[in-house]
């Protein structure tokens, strides 16, 4: 089940906080609860992605992205991701999540998120999102302009452009 109470907590926390720019980092804190665990007593990989959703939702509130999406009747949908899991997260571990927009290309917006237990990064995800309307995908530059940002993206880091290039070689639809 989706953690709606956690989502409400994140949105309420974000509501009273200062605004952030489109490329600023949003920091949030989370706790690993019993219902987040898998049979091996660590944070379930699917729940990890759901917690990352909460970071992006709150970042959207702090940057004004949510208002721009509502006003224009646009949406953002995850169009790809790459996750690294490096450290175990177990019951009642306290985590700090960092969420930021890295930039965009002609088709997609790229976001970097990481979870930290003290000085150790437990996981990181690169999220590729598509801006969509009732008529299909829109260029992310439209979103940047609507948010008062330059339409030109900052240069994407080499590890992101490398992932984009590698993902472009992947067959679609997949082989049966």
N, C-alpha and C positions, 0 to 999 in steps of 0.2 A: 504494500500500500504506500502511496506517495505521502511523504511527511508534511502534510498541510500545516500542522501546528508549528513546525520548525520554519516553514515558509512564512507564515504570519509573523513569527518572532523576527525573522530577518528583515521583513518589510517594515515592521514597526521600528526596529533599530535604525534602519536606513532612513526612515522618514524624518527623523529629527536631526540627522547628521548633516554636516556641511556638504555642499555639492562637490562633485568631482568632475574633472575634464574627461573627455572621451578616452584619452590615453593614460589616465591615472590608474594607480593600483588601489583596489578595494581590499581591505583586510577584515576578515571575520573569524570568529572563534566558534569551535564546535566540540562536542563531546561524543565519544563512541558509546552508544547505549546498547543494552542487551539485544534489542531487536535489529541492530545493525550487523550482528555477527553471523558468520557462516558456520557450518559444522566443525570447522577447525579453530573456532573461537577467535577469529580475527575479523576485521572489517570486511564485509562482503564486497567483491569487486563491483557488482551492480549498484550497491548502495553508495560506493565511492562516487560513481558517476552522478547519482542522484544528489549527493551533497554538493558536488560541483555545480549542478543546476542551481542550487540555492545561492551560491556565490555569484553566478551570472545574473540571477533575478535581482539580487540586492544591488549589484553594480549598475544594472539598468535603471533602478530607482534613483541611485545617487547621481548618475550622469544625466538624468532626464531622458534617457533612451525610451523608457516605458511610455512617457507622455508623447514623444514624437511618433512612436509606433501606433498608439491609440489615435492620435490626431489624423494621421495619414491612412489609417486602416491597414497598416502593414503588420507583418509578423517576422519573427526570426526563427528559423528551424535549423537544427543541427544537421549538417550535410557531410560530416566526417569527423573522426577523432583518432588520436593516437595517444595511448596511455602508457606510462612507465610506473610500475609498482616496485619500490626499492626497500621499504621498511615495513615491518608488521605494525598494524594498529590493533590494539586489543581493548578489552572492556574498560571503559571509563578513561581511556587516554584522552587528553586534551590536545586539540589540534588548532593550528592557525592556518587559515586558507588565504591565499593571495590570488586575486583575479585581476587580469588586465587585458585590454585590447592591444594587440601588437600592431595591427594595421589591416589592410585589405588589398585585394587585387581587383581585376575587372568583374569577377563573379562572386567572391566570397570575402567574409570578414573572419579574421583569425584571432583567437583568444588563447592566452596562456594562463593556466591555473596550476597551483601547487598546494600541497598540504604539508605542514611542518609540525613535528613533535620536538619542541625545543629547537636545537640547531640542525636537526636531521630532517631532510626532505623525505617524506614517506611515499609520495606519488606526485606525478605531474601529468597534466593532460593538455594537448593541443586540440582546440575545438575549431572546426571550420563551420561557419554558419552562413546560411543564405537568407537574404532579405527578400521577402515574398509579399505579393499583393494578390488581389483577386485575379489579376491578369498574368500571374507567374512571377518569376524572379526579376529583381531589380538590381542595378549596379549599386554596390555599397557606397559609392561616392554620393549617391542621392541621399543616403542616410547621413553621411558626414556633413553635407551641406545643410540638411534640415536641422542638424544639431549645432550649426554655427561654426563648423570646423572646415578647414580647407578640404577640397574634394580629393586632393592628391594625398595618398597614404605615405606615412613614413616608410623608409626602406624596411622590408621584412628581414629578420635575421637569416643568415645562411642555413641554419638548421630547419627553419620553416620552409624556405624555398626548396631545399633538398627534399623535404617531405612531400611538398606539392609535386615536384618532378617525379619522385618515386611513385606516388599515388596515381599519377596520370598514366603510368605503364600498366597498372592493374586492370585486368579485363573486366568489362561490365557489359552485359550481365555476367556473373561468375559462371564458370564451367560446371555443368551438372555432374 
